[in-house]
Amino acid sequence: MQNKDELINYWLKTAESDLKVAEHLFEKGDYYYCLFLGHLVLEKALKALYVKNVDINQPYKHNLPLLSRKAKLELTNDQLSLLEDVTEFNIEARYPDLKLKF
């Protein structure tokens, strides 16, 4: 079992790796998958913050606004709105037959 620092490092290192791939996709004009990976980068960073601020047992959720609240972040309305938009895009990309609103 990983300790707190190892788990935070895991989430941040994998987020950094995913960000590199997202940047390559952006350079190639593959914006759809770039945004999909962008969500994953944000999700992993929020999980690292959750582990740091709250508990080692991070939630297994994809909802960025929920993760930010659980991580005890204080966000502006604009920041929260951006996380909602990114989450909605991600859910629609995963499940194109569903139309979910957050």
Secondary structure by P-SEA (a helix, b strand, c coil): cccaaaaaaaaaaaaaaaaaaaaaaaaacaaaaaaaaaaaaaaaaaaaaaaacccccccccccaaaaaaaacccccaaaaaaaaaaaaaaaaaacccccccc
